[in-house]
Amino acid sequence: MDDEEQKTLDEERIAKQDQLTDDIRATFTKFEPGIRVYKFLEDLCLKNSQTFVIGSEEMTAYNCGAREIILRIDDEINKVNKEPKQETAEN
């Protein structure tokens, strides 16, 4: 694979990730049903709860995995596009 092909693949990957971020934001922040589902997921995924279970490594690991889901959604919602848009001659 040459540099141009790699650059094209990287651009496609970034575009897909940006689209996913936009989709997650739209799903969980713009409409009342999505906001309700997000609040449900906060509780289900233990966002604001203790994940450690005394005497149970398995349950602690399970809880940490569940919590990671809502934290990942939060990361996507709060993500700032780190790649600046290229200026065009028209700008």
Secondary structure as GFF3:
##gff-version 3
##sequence-region A 1 91
A	DSSP	alpha_helix	3	29	.	.	.	ID=ss1
A	DSSP	alpha_helix	32	44	.	.	.	ID=ss2
A	DSSP	alpha_helix	57	78	.	.	.	ID=ss3
###
